[in-house]
């Protein structure tokens, strides 16, 4: 009989303070969500910093490639490589042939 009265008293306390218990659960859930989203925010910020550093590295590489392309595309560089590697030379006037399309 005493156990039944104890269970009844506990049940009455639960019903009486149900709003408090629900609010307590919401506060705990809110605290865990703040912790979780703070962690996600730190990870995302770290990934963003890594991506910014990769972007800077790629920009430097792009500038170097543009410089290399401009130096390789110079007429004098192409002409000297053609003479040196392929043994080419400028044609003289007598070896030129003009073709007209009519």
Wavefront OBJ file of the C-alpha trace (Angstrom):
o trace
v 0.000 0.000 0.000
v 2.850 2.390 0.828
v 4.536 1.666 -2.515
v 1.317 2.474 -4.337
v 1.008 5.786 -2.462
v 4.640 6.594 -3.265
v 4.071 5.910 -6.973
v 0.934 8.070 -6.876
v 2.811 10.926 -5.179
v 5.626 10.713 -7.760
v 3.100 10.749 -10.584
v 1.390 13.817 -9.114
v 4.745 15.600 -8.868
v 5.527 14.735 -12.486
v 2.159 16.080 -13.642
v 2.395 19.179 -11.454
v 5.908 20.086 -12.681
v 5.530 18.786 -16.248
v 6.055 22.261 -17.726
v 9.291 22.601 -15.748
v 10.516 19.200 -16.946
v 9.672 20.031 -20.559
v 11.506 23.351 -20.256
v 14.488 21.563 -18.718
v 14.610 19.152 -21.659
v 14.458 22.090 -24.094
v 17.272 23.900 -22.267
v 19.488 20.810 -22.421
v 18.665 20.304 -26.127
v 19.440 23.963 -26.783
v 22.791 23.669 -25.001
v 23.766 20.615 -27.057
v 22.713 22.319 -30.290
v 24.862 25.361 -29.428
v 27.828 23.061 -28.816
v 27.225 21.172 -32.074
v 26.850 24.261 -34.261
v 29.873 25.923 -32.671
v 31.892 22.849 -33.595
v 30.538 22.874 -37.166
v 31.309 26.595 -37.445
v 34.921 26.050 -36.349
v 35.382 23.209 -38.840
v 33.911 25.267 -41.670
v 36.103 28.254 -40.817
v 39.163 26.005 -40.827
v 38.212 24.555 -44.227
v 37.637 28.076 -45.554
v 41.124 29.149 -44.489
v 42.620 26.103 -46.216
v 40.702 26.925 -49.400
v 41.864 30.553 -49.286
v 45.487 29.440 -49.012
v 45.017 27.019 -51.951
v 43.449 29.859 -53.940
v 46.472 32.051 -53.259
v 48.835 29.259 -54.337
v 46.862 28.715 -57.548
v 46.886 32.455 -58.298
v 50.669 32.530 -57.922
v 51.023 29.494 -60.180
v 48.671 31.093 -62.747
v 50.771 34.291 -62.809
v 53.941 32.246 -63.279
v 52.357 30.305 -66.141
v 51.249 33.533 -67.822
v 54.802 34.860 -67.588
v 56.164 31.630 -69.011
v 53.625 31.676 -71.839
v 54.458 35.237 -72.784
v 58.173 34.507 -72.782
v 57.709 31.367 -74.900
v 55.414 33.139 -77.342
v 57.938 35.849 -78.171
v 58.942 35.762 -81.811
v 62.652 35.813 -81.093
v 62.397 32.836 -78.742
v 60.458 30.814 -81.322
v 62.871 31.766 -84.068
v 65.950 30.850 -82.039
v 64.476 27.475 -81.050
v 63.548 26.758 -84.663
v 67.116 27.539 -85.776
v 68.767 25.645 -82.933
v 66.573 22.551 -82.581
v 65.154 22.080 -86.079
v 67.918 23.613 -88.193
v 65.455 25.958 -89.863
v 66.429 29.244 -91.507
v 64.706 32.143 -93.187
v 64.084 31.566 -96.865
v 65.983 33.820 -99.225
v 64.356 35.715 -102.087
v 65.177 33.166 -104.704
v 63.599 30.241 -102.868
v 60.284 31.996 -102.187
v 57.317 30.869 -104.248
v 54.178 32.996 -104.433
v 50.943 31.131 -105.121
v 47.923 33.070 -106.269
v 44.464 31.666 -105.883
v 42.171 32.596 -108.773
l 1 2 3 4 5 6 7 8 9 10 11 12 13 14 15 16 17 18 19 20 21 22 23 24 25 26 27 28 29 30 31 32 33 34 35 36 37 38 39 40 41 42 43 44 45 46 47 48 49 50 51 52 53 54 55 56 57 58 59 60 61 62 63 64 65 66 67 68 69 70 71 72 73 74 75 76 77 78 79 80 81 82 83 84 85 86 87 88 89 90 91 92 93 94 95 96 97 98 99 100 101 102
